[in-house]
Amino acid sequence: MTSSGTQKPVDETYNQLYLASDRSDRSHMTQGLPATSGLVDVDKDSEEYRAKVAVAKMMGILSAREKYQVKLDESLYGAAVMMPQIARSAGWPKNLIVIMIRSYIFLLVNYITQGLLLYFIAKEELIWDAFGGQMFLCDFGKDSGGCPAGANCIGPGGTVYSPPRVYNWEMWTTRVYVRDSLKALFPDKIDDINTFADPGEYGVESYYCRLLCCALFTVTVMSDLMGSINMVKVFVDIPNRSECWVHYDEPTWADKEHAKAIHSWTELDLVSVKVAGMSLTWKIINVLVVLLPKMLLWKITAEAGILFLMETSTISDLIVNSVALAFILQIDEMLCMELMSETTRSILSKCEEYHMEGYEKENNVETMSEEELYAQNEDQINRPWGLKTWFELFPLKLALVLLLTWFFVYRYYARHCVSDDAGGQVSVDMSLPLGTHFGFLNAFLPAFYEVPREEQPFWVMPKT
């Protein structure tokens, strides 16, 4: 790894001489090549030849970067990992110790903020919705267009769905309230009220739009997950010993002052921050303080987001909420951008990409001749479509998105829905909470710490 521009000769005279001699050198490259190389009859001055060599270089370098290059997030999490190592590398100066401690303070603020937002979302879904008489949406209204023959044709009100009678929760409860009020006011006209004051049924407008929005929400939180995965890769790959993370790189191809004058550099441009080894103690601290809380918040946010979307019945609200919920995981970046000092952000931005073990072997383009690169590109052209090529057609990240979406949607159905006699998924029986007390364990570990509820349910699925 090298600091950007500090080790690369850029003298104009050298470049001009190289470009002038490059074409004449290439005209003699085919002399002495074996006939089996396939390059004897190739015009190395042709545009096609140069394009194939360029593509081989480009794909070789980018492929190596995609497989073996990672970068720590320029966020509160990255600051919490980097700042202690930078301070240690410099001998623990007081100004860096201050920045390190402030990074941990902001990280704590981030944990509290994200945790509270997730706590309030969980309380809304599990406490206040229950006090409002709301059951879980599950698959209510999924097959309203095909009723009465479908598997989800009976609504929570006990009547058969039809498209004109499907409403969201707010509208349905209002219509039910009006009907019940009329019955209380005019008990002698109950039959007429049931006929003319039809409240309809509560149901989802589009089952497949809801699934699509769940997948879209998973896409929006993937960047945070990949940041955690990159952090794991770094911790596993770097050695378990303390190494220097800060370097002062003076150019070797020219006098320092001459190089600074050419590029308009300052002394800051000669300072580089590179991920290096850290002691096992610091690795354990970073895993416990940074990595595990980060991944736990991601998991809780993903679950809360899917729950929120699965409980949204209207198409417009589904589309808006699918991208809005990812804001919770972007709070760390917002705090870093708005509250952290310019000095801290500049240090974070100077941290270079880390090349894992195997990068040098994979990125062998620099040592390959143009003939080898051309032959490599020809091999890609002539190679038959094998199993590996077909496997590469399907993006792994897309597969991960679909898998995670299925997992969290499945957990929603497993925890909040049951199968009815017709084969549809309906809400579990709903009971009122014993009070408004709602602890953090109830919010973040509901499978182990359930909310205490009354024994008698206030709603059960009506029998047909």
Secondary structure, 3 states (H helix, E strand, C coil): CCCCCCCCCCCHHHHHHHHHHHHHHHCCCCCCCCHHHCCCCCCCCCHHHHHHHHHHHHHHHHHHHHHHEECCCCCHHHHHHHHHHHHHHCCCCHHHHHHHHHHHHHHHHHHHHHHHHHHHHHHHHHHHHHHCCCCCCCCCCCCHHHCCCCCCCECCCCCECCHHHEECHHHHHHHHHHHHHHHHHCHHHHHHHHHHCCCCEECCCCHHHHHHHHHHHHHHCHHHHHHHHHHHHHHHHCCCCCCCCEEECCCCCCCHHHHHHHHCCCHHHHEEECCCCCCHHHHHHHHHHHHHHHHHHHHHHHHHHHHHHHCCCCHHHHHHHHHHHHHHHHHHHHHHHHHCCHHHHHHHHHECCEECCCHHHHCCHHHCCHHHHHHHHHHHHHCCCCHHHHHHHCCHHHHHHHHHHHHHHHHHHHHHEEECCCCCEEECCECCECCCCCCHHHHHCCCCCCCCECCCCCECCCCC
